[in-house]
Amino acid sequence: MTNQCCNSHKNSEKTCCSSTVQSSTKQEKSSCCNHNEQQTVSTILNSNPSVETMSYRVHSMDCAACALTIEKGLSKLKDIDEVKVNFSTAKMQVAASNADAFLPIETEIQKLGYSAEPLNSRGNFKTYEIAGMDCSSCAKSIENHLNTNPAVKSVSVNFSTGKMKIEHSNTAEDIIAEVSKIGYKASLPVNKQSSPKAKNKNGNALVMLSGALIALGFIGSFSDISPLLSTILYAIAMVISGYKPARSAFYAIKSRSLDMNVLMSTAAIGAALIGEWLEGATVVWLFAIGNYLQTKSIERTRDSIRNLMDLAPPEAWVKVDSDLIKKSVEEINIGDIIVVKPGEKIPLDGEIILGESSVNQAPITGESIPVDKSIGDSVYAGTINEHGSLDIKVTKLVEDTTISKIINLVEEAQEQKAPTEAFVDKFAKIYTPIVFILALVMMVLPPLFRFGTWGEWFYKGLELLVVACPCALVISTPVAIVSAIGNAAKNGVLIKGGTFLEKAGTITAIAFDKTGTLTEGKPKVSDTKTLTGSEGELLSIALTLEDHSTHPIAKSIVGYANKKGIPPKHGELFKNIVGKGVQATIEGEIYYAGNPKLFEELHISLAEVKKYVQDIQSKGKTVVIIGTKHSIIGVIAVSDTIRETSASALNALEQSGVQQTVMLTGDNEGTAKLIASEANVHRYFAELLPEDKVDAIKKLQNEGHHVAMVGDGINDAPALATADLGIAMGGAGTDTAMETADIVLMADNLDKLPHTMKLSRKALTIIKQNIWFSIIIKAAALVLIFPGFLTLWMAVLSDTGAALIVILNSIRLLKFKE
Ligand code: AMP
């Protein structure tokens, strides 16, 4: 029942959580919040409903320990209740008891050596970059000037970040013109990546420079030049690449956090103190180069998701009377008609009202084969109109499109800690202080008892300080999870968090709903048989009964009767008999439409149709018997075809290591048997009521399986919640499916399920490899300290080098293919 609890928990919090965007003049509340905000600040929200939350993107974090430093540093600020920083996604959530508490966040984070940009600029808030400010009073001047403009609701200019957050009702051009009037240059950010990348370039040059200085000093030490010159070169190299970690270490110590910056800086300074300048400079240089490479590799993972955001075009051609006007997607409303020419990307979700084309839906569903679309079909933002001009009636605002939902869900998913990660984090929190204290003890005790010289043990202590960094271990899980979730998203599969990815990696049995999952779910009437009266009369009664049911079988009968032009009768007191059929009163008599079980329970003899029913069922068709309490009027046979890709997907699942595939259906034994053999499932359970499906899942769990259930997300909700993992199919069409399941296959077939299972298993393997690798490297380094085999630079290499290997191993998941 975990999933059910989890979902209802999410839902209940969704209504109570609010995010606040702060400004100089007023606060703006937006009712939308993401799961992560709910999760991370849930405890506070529960105890204090007046808590506000803000999300930020954090730049320049080199290692998971930086996240902890920021958390500790910011938690100390006035009225800040909780800070959660996620290193892998570079996102931070802050909860505070009042909106003003957010004001110093960006400045404070800069003091710690990082930068942050607010993310909840939803609603009408826009962020501009301001150039030309050279003092904080300039910021105030811009604010004051814009506050006199009636179109501006609120504005806040941050001098240190050069950013202006503003809520305004006029156009962006107006704002830019207003700002330029008072001598500054405002612009909408073109590429959010530009600033951190520019920083990376600078970092790169500094690392290279300090490497060159170390090399010079080293070469110099073999020549006749004074040793002092070499020492000076080492010292300059230390300052160049050690400035940033030292500054971060200072703030870490101030906030009583023992991060790797503190450990590395202490080791380097210690080395210099005992005259080991080369060692000290190498430590700092290797640390900087390691961090630089780690940041660079991890940016690739972060980018993979941000690239999704560029999928949908920012502008669209809107039909206004007979003209076509180019508008930004933000300005387009539901009901507007947009025109998409051949070869163009579709800018918003909508319904085709004119034209025909094939649409490549790969960005959403991961399927590269284009889908034919015509009038009445739904299309999604970000997909590509291959040929034929389309007139589309917009059905979703830009922030509600399927692709933006995917992006939000994926970002939230990546921020949730998987059980392994949470465990490793706990371990690291205890490990570092213990080893730190051990290092101090080692520096003092052995020489005190004359087991060696002070210098020898001080050096060993410094090595232990470096070994105390659990960087590789901390990073072993999150990068793998973020990469795997990113890979899945690109394949049209939403994995709602590391927990579900880990669960998917252990699944041994998968249960499938039959109708709509293994089969097309669009049954068609194939035969009819009447016992009394005409076929028209039978269909008229059937139409009257089924018109009020949403069951696919009912829809097929209604469609069939309508096509034949059969009129309905006057019916009343409609009732749905779950898992069996329907009933209604027509001209004073109760009529039923349903399966043989329903009629058996009503004690109505089926003798007259028994042979016909058996015959139809043996062909894999479903029978709908129409009758009253006294007699049977006729039988309608309905057949549903198996999806083209079901059998191949099930075969691929078997190869991916899933031991059992099981079909669950409310349908009769005969049909179940036939479809089960066509789909290649190992087992089937037939004639199940919805609650029986839950029992079937429990049965599989009692047999020792880790069970996943695949359904449409709506009708199978209880079974999906009972299973260890709930997987919904056809997410692109239904929002509910996207929100309730743990994993969502955006396409309307099982094609990507084997890939998802293989990817999850691979992710688990990589996480295990990473954890063992980091532990073994640390253990080896620890052991090598004592015989004196380890040098300081080797200790650093064992840390940053191992972290880099772990990251590179993890990002293989981004490219993982079947
Ligand atoms: P379900 O589990 O909802 O698919 O229903 C199980 C079985 O009940 C179906 O396979 C049909 O035989 C029967 N049934 C359910 N609803 C209807 C309906 N509206 N009309 C006819 N038969 C139905």
Boltz pocket constraint, residues with backbone or C-beta under 6 A from the ligand:
constraints:
  - pocket:
      binder: B
      contacts: [[A, 515], [A, 546], [A, 549], [A, 551], [A, 553], [A, 554], [A, 577], [A, 578], [A, 579], [A, 580], [A, 581], [A, 582], [A, 593], [A, 594], [A, 595], [A, 622], [A, 623], [A, 624], [A, 665], [A, 666], [A, 667], [A, 668], [A, 688], [A, 689], [A, 690]]
      max_distance: 6.0
